[in-house]
Amino acid sequence: MNKFSYIRATSVNDAVQRAMADQQALFIAGGTNLVDRMKVFLDQPSQLIDISRLQMRRIQDTTAGGLRIGALVSNTAVADHPTVRQNYPVLSRAILSGASQQIRNVASVGGNLLQRTRCPYYYDTAFPCNKRQPGSGCPAVTGMNRMHAIFGASDQCVAVHPSDMCVALAALDAVVEVEGTNGRRQIPFTEFHRLPGDTPQRDTTLEPGELITAVVLPPVPFAQSGVYLKLRDRASYSFALVSVAAMVNIAADSIIEARLALGGVAHKPWRPQEAETFLRGKPANAETFQEAADMALQAAQPLVDNGFKVELAKRAIRRSLILSAKGGNVA
């Protein structure tokens, strides 16, 4: 690691002001991803601003009937919270599939949103990488790209976002609350993470100095049908080849509304909204779900080694929708 200073923030405003004063500083809470990156010199901050003792550890009901989750709430606390398990089971299931108990105990909600790709070329400094050094190249485009993106990639970057929790939050239409020098603002979750484009070094739409303070879940009456299906090389806390968060609202065997989000396929959680639109008013049966799955993958652009993800994603979507139509029972 490089030499860096350490300071403990006394308030959200103090943390923001310190980050603005030193553009090379980074916030640290649980540190489950940041410390790993520092160990291999991917991040070399001049200063670590410890926010772990700030008052952002509460889970509260909102006046709208949803839930506000503080940025420092641990992944374990979210997954185990009775309201989350009852009203937003897709979120609990996604978190539980994402990491070991030890990691979930210290990993924070805000940190989960900010974790970076696990692309091996990004982590191996012997290779060029546009995320580490813009303009140096992306060896994954023509190299080993089995784990990489089939949606939204560019010739600058084909990496995928690693989070499971974020896939569920995208399906739930969550909102990210952030605090900066211009005050507080809210970012719709589907707009929080970025596609790589020509600036793959930027993962989010956060402005300099901004700090995530909370994630807000809106009321989603049919979220109790939520299913999270994760397909991976091994069952023991491996990153997703493809994952699906699915929820359907059904009345008289007809689909009123549906939500879908995919993980492991893009630089951000991927919402196939054209498939969601197609499902409205359709009969809730396997044939409809297969058509929706085919539609969701129409725009896929697989690379040399990851074409299998197209069929895998279709099958995962179909399976998730069937399970959700049965009330979300994954047993």
C-alpha positions as CSV (number, residue, x, y, z in Angstrom):
1,M,0.0,0.0,0.0
2,N,1.0,3.6,-0.5
3,K,1.3,5.9,2.5
4,F,-2.0,7.6,3.4
5,S,-3.5,9.6,6.3
6,Y,-6.5,8.5,8.3
7,I,-9.3,10.7,9.7
8,R,-12.5,9.8,11.4
9,A,-15.4,11.9,10.2
10,T,-17.6,13.5,12.9
11,S,-20.6,14.1,10.7
12,V,-21.9,13.7,7.2
13,N,-21.1,17.3,6.4
14,D,-17.6,16.9,7.8
15,A,-17.0,13.8,5.6
16,V,-18.2,15.7,2.5
17,Q,-16.1,18.7,3.2
18,R,-13.0,16.6,3.7
19,A,-13.6,14.7,0.5
20,M,-14.0,17.9,-1.4
21,A,-10.8,19.4,0.1
22,D,-8.8,16.3,-1.0
23,Q,-9.9,14.8,-4.3
24,Q,-7.6,11.8,-3.8
25,A,-9.3,10.8,-0.5
26,L,-11.7,7.9,-0.2
27,F,-14.5,7.0,2.2
28,I,-14.2,3.8,4.2
29,A,-16.8,1.9,6.1
30,G,-16.6,-1.9,6.2
31,G,-13.8,-1.8,3.7
32,T,-14.5,-5.3,2.3
33,N,-13.8,-4.3,-1.3
34,L,-11.7,-1.1,-0.8
35,V,-9.0,-2.8,1.3
36,D,-8.6,-5.6,-1.2
37,R,-8.1,-3.0,-4.0
38,M,-5.6,-1.1,-1.9
39,K,-3.6,-4.2,-1.2
40,V,-2.9,-4.7,-5.0
41,F,-2.5,-0.9,-5.6
42,L,-5.7,-0.5,-7.6
43,D,-6.6,2.4,-5.3
44,Q,-3.9,4.6,-3.7
45,P,-5.8,7.2,-1.7
46,S,-4.0,10.1,-0.1
47,Q,-6.4,9.9,2.8
48,L,-9.1,7.5,4.2
49,I,-12.1,9.2,5.7
50,D,-13.7,6.8,8.1
51,I,-17.5,7.2,8.1
52,S,-18.2,4.0,10.0
53,R,-19.3,5.8,13.2
54,L,-21.8,8.2,11.6
55,Q,-25.5,8.0,12.4
56,M,-26.6,6.0,9.3
57,R,-27.4,2.6,10.8
58,R,-31.2,2.7,11.0
59,I,-33.9,1.0,9.0
60,Q,-37.0,3.1,9.2
61,D,-40.5,3.0,7.7
62,T,-41.3,5.9,5.4
63,T,-44.5,7.9,5.3
64,A,-45.1,6.6,1.8
65,G,-45.2,3.0,3.1
66,G,-41.8,2.0,2.0
67,L,-38.5,1.5,3.9
68,R,-35.4,3.8,4.3
69,I,-32.2,1.9,4.9
70,G,-29.2,3.8,6.2
71,A,-26.0,3.5,4.2
72,L,-24.1,2.0,7.1
73,V,-26.5,-0.8,7.8
74,S,-24.8,-4.1,7.4
75,N,-25.8,-6.5,4.7
76,T,-26.7,-9.0,7.4
77,A,-29.0,-6.5,9.2
78,V,-30.8,-5.8,5.9
79,A,-31.2,-9.5,5.0
80,D,-32.5,-10.4,8.4
81,H,-34.8,-7.4,9.0
82,P,-38.4,-8.7,9.4
83,T,-39.9,-6.0,7.1
84,V,-37.4,-6.8,4.4
85,R,-38.0,-10.5,4.6
86,Q,-41.8,-10.0,4.6
87,N,-42.3,-7.2,2.1
88,Y,-39.1,-7.3,0.0
89,P,-37.9,-11.0,0.0
90,V,-36.1,-10.6,-3.3
91,L,-33.6,-8.2,-1.5
92,S,-33.0,-10.6,1.4
93,R,-32.5,-13.5,-1.0
94,A,-30.1,-11.5,-3.1
95,I,-28.0,-10.5,-0.2
96,L,-27.8,-14.0,1.3
97,S,-26.6,-15.3,-2.1
98,G,-23.9,-12.8,-2.4
99,A,-21.2,-13.4,0.3
100,S,-20.3,-15.3,3.4
101,Q,-21.8,-14.5,6.8
102,Q,-18.5,-12.9,7.9
103,I,-18.4,-10.5,5.0
104,R,-22.1,-9.7,5.3
105,N,-21.6,-8.8,9.0
106,V,-19.3,-5.9,8.1
107,A,-20.2,-5.0,4.5
108,S,-22.4,-1.8,4.4
109,V,-25.3,-1.0,2.1
110,G,-23.4,2.0,0.7
111,G,-20.3,0.1,0.2
112,N,-22.1,-2.6,-1.7
113,L,-23.3,-0.1,-4.2
114,L,-19.8,1.1,-4.8
115,Q,-17.9,-2.2,-5.1
116,R,-16.0,-2.4,-8.3
117,T,-15.9,-5.1,-11.0
118,R,-14.1,-8.4,-10.4
119,C,-12.8,-8.5,-14.0
120,P,-9.4,-10.3,-13.7
121,Y,-7.7,-7.9,-16.1
122,Y,-8.7,-5.0,-13.8
123,Y,-7.2,-6.8,-10.8
124,D,-4.0,-7.9,-12.5
125,T,-1.8,-4.8,-13.0
126,A,0.4,-6.7,-15.4
127,F,-2.3,-6.0,-18.0
128,P,-3.6,-2.7,-19.3
129,C,-7.1,-1.7,-18.2
130,N,-9.1,1.4,-19.1
131,K,-10.7,1.3,-15.7
132,R,-7.3,1.7,-14.0
133,Q,-5.6,3.8,-16.7
134,P,-8.0,5.4,-19.3
135,G,-6.7,4.9,-22.8
136,S,-4.5,2.0,-22.0
137,G,-6.9,-0.6,-23.6
138,C,-9.2,-3.4,-22.7
139,P,-7.6,-6.9,-23.1
140,A,-10.9,-8.6,-22.2
141,V,-12.4,-7.5,-25.5
142,T,-10.3,-10.0,-27.4
143,G,-9.0,-12.1,-24.4
144,M,-10.7,-14.4,-22.0
145,N,-14.2,-12.9,-21.6
146,R,-16.4,-15.8,-20.3
147,M,-17.6,-13.7,-17.3
148,H,-18.1,-10.5,-19.2
149,A,-20.9,-8.3,-20.5
150,I,-23.5,-9.2,-23.1
151,F,-25.4,-5.8,-22.8
152,G,-24.3,-2.2,-22.8
153,A,-20.6,-2.8,-23.3
154,S,-18.2,-0.6,-25.3
155,D,-14.9,-1.1,-27.0
156,Q,-13.4,0.6,-23.9
157,C,-14.8,-1.9,-21.3
158,V,-16.7,-5.1,-21.2
159,A,-16.7,-5.7,-17.4
160,V,-19.8,-6.5,-15.4
161,H,-21.0,-5.2,-12.1
162,P,-20.5,-7.8,-9.3
163,S,-23.3,-7.0,-6.8
164,D,-26.3,-9.2,-6.1
165,M,-28.0,-6.7,-3.8
166,C,-28.0,-4.1,-6.5
167,V,-29.8,-6.3,-8.9
168,A,-32.7,-6.6,-6.4
169,L,-32.6,-2.9,-5.7
170,A,-32.9,-2.2,-9.4
171,A,-36.0,-4.4,-9.7
172,L,-37.5,-2.7,-6.7
173,D,-37.0,0.8,-8.3
174,A,-35.1,1.9,-5.2
175,V,-33.8,5.4,-4.8
176,V,-30.3,6.4,-3.6
177,E,-30.0,9.3,-1.2
178,V,-26.7,11.2,-1.3
179,E,-25.3,14.3,0.4
180,G,-22.8,16.7,-1.2
181,T,-21.7,20.3,-1.1
182,N,-24.9,21.3,-2.8
183,G,-27.1,19.5,-0.3
184,R,-29.1,16.3,-0.5
185,R,-30.3,14.8,-3.7
186,Q,-32.0,11.5,-4.7
187,I,-30.9,9.3,-7.6
188,P,-33.2,6.7,-9.1
189,F,-31.4,3.4,-8.7
190,T,-31.5,2.6,-12.5
191,E,-29.6,5.9,-13.0
192,F,-27.0,5.4,-10.2
193,H,-24.6,3.1,-12.0
194,R,-23.2,3.9,-15.5
195,L,-22.5,2.0,-18.6
196,P,-18.8,2.2,-19.6
197,G,-19.1,4.3,-22.8
198,D,-15.9,6.3,-23.3
199,T,-15.3,6.7,-19.5
200,P,-15.2,3.2,-18.0
201,Q,-13.2,4.5,-15.0
202,R,-16.5,6.0,-13.7
203,D,-18.9,3.5,-12.3
204,T,-21.6,5.8,-10.9
205,T,-23.2,9.2,-11.4
206,L,-21.9,10.4,-8.0
207,E,-20.4,13.9,-8.1
208,P,-17.0,14.6,-6.4
209,G,-17.4,14.6,-2.6
210,E,-20.8,13.1,-2.6
211,L,-21.6,10.5,0.1
212,I,-24.3,7.9,0.0
213,T,-26.5,8.3,3.1
214,A,-29.4,5.9,2.5
215,V,-31.3,3.7,0.1
216,V,-35.1,4.1,0.0
217,L,-37.4,1.3,-1.0
218,P,-40.8,2.4,-2.4
219,P,-43.9,0.5,-1.5
220,V,-44.3,-2.4,-4.0
221,P,-47.4,-4.4,-3.0
222,F,-46.5,-7.4,-5.2
223,A,-42.9,-7.5,-4.1
224,Q,-43.8,-10.4,-1.8
225,S,-43.7,-12.5,-4.9
226,G,-40.0,-11.6,-5.5
227,V,-37.6,-14.2,-6.6
228,Y,-33.8,-14.0,-6.9
229,L,-32.2,-16.7,-9.0
230,K,-28.4,-16.8,-9.2
231,L,-26.5,-19.1,-11.6
232,R,-22.8,-19.5,-11.0
233,D,-19.9,-21.9,-11.4
234,R,-20.1,-23.0,-7.8
235,A,-22.6,-22.6,-5.0
236,S,-20.1,-21.3,-2.4
237,Y,-20.3,-17.5,-2.8
238,S,-19.1,-17.2,-6.4
239,F,-20.0,-14.3,-8.6
240,A,-23.0,-14.7,-10.9
241,L,-22.7,-15.8,-14.5
242,V,-26.3,-14.7,-14.7
243,S,-28.7,-13.7,-12.0
244,V,-32.4,-12.6,-12.2
245,A,-34.6,-10.6,-9.8
246,A,-38.2,-11.1,-10.8
247,M,-41.6,-10.0,-9.4
248,V,-45.1,-10.4,-11.0
249,N,-48.5,-9.1,-10.0
250,I,-51.2,-11.5,-11.2
251,A,-55.0,-11.2,-11.0
252,A,-57.4,-13.7,-12.7
253,D,-54.5,-15.4,-14.3
254,S,-53.5,-12.2,-16.1
255,I,-50.3,-10.2,-15.5
256,I,-51.0,-6.7,-14.2
257,E,-47.3,-5.7,-13.7
258,A,-43.9,-7.3,-13.8
259,R,-40.4,-6.3,-12.7
260,L,-37.2,-7.9,-14.0
261,A,-33.5,-7.1,-13.4
262,L,-30.4,-9.1,-14.5
263,G,-27.0,-9.4,-13.0
264,G,-23.7,-10.6,-14.4
265,V,-24.6,-9.3,-17.9
266,A,-23.7,-5.6,-17.9
267,H,-21.7,-2.9,-16.3
268,K,-24.7,-2.1,-14.2
269,P,-27.8,-4.1,-13.1
270,W,-29.8,-4.5,-16.3
271,R,-33.5,-3.8,-16.6
272,P,-35.1,-5.4,-19.7
273,Q,-38.0,-2.9,-19.6
274,E,-39.3,-3.9,-23.0
275,A,-40.0,-7.4,-21.6
276,E,-41.7,-5.9,-18.6
277,T,-44.0,-3.9,-20.9
278,F,-44.7,-7.0,-23.0
279,L,-45.8,-9.0,-19.9
280,R,-48.6,-6.5,-18.9
281,G,-52.0,-7.9,-19.7
282,K,-50.7,-11.3,-20.9
283,P,-51.7,-14.6,-19.5
284,A,-49.5,-15.8,-16.7
285,N,-48.2,-19.0,-18.2
286,A,-44.9,-20.6,-19.3
287,E,-45.4,-19.6,-23.0
288,T,-45.8,-16.0,-22.1
289,F,-42.7,-16.1,-19.8
290,Q,-40.7,-17.7,-22.6
291,E,-41.6,-15.0,-25.0
292,A,-40.6,-12.3,-22.4
293,A,-37.3,-14.1,-21.9
294,D,-36.6,-14.1,-25.6
295,M,-37.5,-10.5,-25.9
296,A,-35.3,-9.6,-23.0
297,L,-32.2,-11.1,-24.7
298,Q,-32.9,-9.7,-28.2
299,A,-30.3,-7.0,-27.9
300,A,-27.6,-9.1,-26.4
301,Q,-24.2,-8.8,-28.0
302,P,-22.1,-11.7,-26.7
303,L,-18.3,-11.9,-27.0
304,V,-16.3,-14.9,-28.1
305,D,-16.4,-16.8,-24.9
306,N,-19.7,-15.8,-23.3
307,G,-22.4,-16.6,-25.9
308,F,-23.8,-19.3,-23.5
309,K,-25.0,-16.4,-21.3
310,V,-27.8,-15.7,-23.8
311,E,-29.5,-19.0,-23.4
312,L,-28.7,-19.2,-19.7
313,A,-30.3,-15.8,-19.1
314,K,-33.4,-16.8,-21.0
315,R,-33.9,-20.0,-19.0
316,A,-33.2,-18.1,-15.7
317,I,-35.8,-15.4,-16.6
318,R,-38.4,-18.0,-17.5
319,R,-37.7,-20.0,-14.3
320,S,-37.8,-16.9,-12.1
321,L,-41.1,-15.7,-13.6
322,I,-42.7,-19.1,-13.1
323,L,-41.6,-19.2,-9.4
324,S,-42.8,-15.6,-8.8
325,A,-46.2,-16.4,-10.4
326,K,-46.5,-19.2,-7.8
327,G,-46.0,-16.6,-5.1
328,G,-42.3,-16.6,-4.9
329,N,-42.0,-20.0,-3.3
330,V,-38.4,-21.1,-4.3
331,A,-38.5,-24.3,-2.2
